[in-house]
């Protein structure tokens, strides 16, 4: 296939994104690109390791007699072009003949377009995953607009900064992307012989992604593992559940051979892993799996197994590693739970293995939900995740305005895709209690003149064309952030003059003909401060919302809860953020469909926490009036 290298005039500078790079151990020589902040180290005469970027990603370059084999290409075209310049210095006159993608995540493959002369090789599942990578609509136009903005006069003092640019918005257009799909894919194994060097590619099986590949260079005794393992970090069973442990074992046995065929392991991020540490990580996973299987066969409970396999008792040598995820959840407890439930027939029959994207459930302290996929991903978040009642689909809003969707089918979650629902920038999804009706906000030509609330019914072929809720709910002003009780009573944010941000929380009862005229919720719900992003309990027992009271400053937004009394009045709101010990600006609260977990947005991360606190705060609210 023919690919065109994007011209430099099509690519924005990456300085704001490439803000830092970590030093690596085991480097025999090191140089740094002063512009892109990338580091290069020599692992042997043939091997160079390029590291850095906003994700601290590793690229491994293998010199052959015919050119260079490059393992992964980084987070963007600009990143990869910087890597090309480094390779030109390290291996003068050599071109990249082959690119190997260890897996199809954006921070490892979006640099592919910088190597139009190379044959791109990946596991066959990468092709489908690449097709599902989300490219912002109008990315090219956004790039040109921002270039024009940067050339204009500086904004007046006090002007809010523009939203941060994501790597996809800055570096890739759909046309560029179409030219960087793999040229060659394989199922289980592929042997690459090029210029006197042999590189063995072995499919690991679904783990971190559905397309994970082990890359072995026997002559250099080097193994590249993508994001399957990291230095001094407890490994996990991944997100593809139940894990295919036997397949992983076969792949590792094939790569290792008798007596071992590698001494060093390069991961997708961070420092090099020594063979002894790598074997300890692999042995840990297989040991947890085996002991969980024994517990299932012996009839022991998960709670008993968690106690028997406490990390400090069962694996004391590993306790000094990073044993918590970026969310603060225990990696070890998650591994034990996954291994147990994956081998427990009762769990399999109940279908309870994969709820919430396979994330380890939180406790009483808020932790980040789905880091790197939903939270902290390539899009700005603008709400909380909404799950269907069977927990097999999840919807969440992002900026630029759209609704994202993932589905679980036969034990595997799909990659995120854009919900093809409406062209009017849909946001704030909310599902009815039965999962058959999707409510959202959007600006559409058929609307009342501004931001309106819409609904779409689930049909045999997906979501039907949206219908406007009509008057008296929607007006020429704006109506947004719908939330409904199980009986259909609607709570939403609407226009309210004379208060901060001119927003207030309204309630509209369902009638036979549609909705009654909305009523502004009285004090103490609405106040002179910012009060918005309501979420109503399905039984209308309490209301969650964000408020900047008492300061009125948007930087002081916190979560509040108010309880509805038997007489239909509301208690004084209780500061829920304070009760959770969470002292960051927060908004967009919402509950899981089973009522077990509270979600909310802070910064560009979704947090979740056990929802039991919502009932524990009722006495405090009752005392406050």
FENGI-V165312 format. One record per helix or strand. SS is the DSSP state (2 for helix, 1 for strand). FROM is the first residue (numbers start at 0). TO is the last residue. If there is no record, write none. Layout:
SS FROM TO
SS FROM TO
This chain:
2 7 9
1 29 32
1 37 41
1 46 51
1 56 62
1 67 70
1 73 73
2 76 89
1 95 99
2 105 108
2 111 113
1 118 122
2 124 130
2 138 150
2 166 170
2 173 177
1 183 185
1 188 193
1 196 202
1 212 216
2 217 219
1 221 223
1 232 232
2 244 255
1 263 265
1 268 268
1 272 273
2 274 297
2 301 307
2 310 313
2 315 317
1 321 321
1 323 323
1 329 329
2 330 342
2 344 349
2 354 357
1 366 367
1 370 370
1 374 374
1 379 380
1 385 386
1 392 398
1 401 408
1 411 412
1 416 417
1 426 430
1 436 441
1 450 458
1 461 462
1 466 467
1 477 483
1 489 494
2 499 501
1 502 507
1 509 510
1 513 514
1 518 519
1 530 535
1 541 546
2 553 555
1 557 563
1 569 569
1 573 574
2 575 579
1 586 590
1 596 601
1 604 609
2 612 615
2 617 623
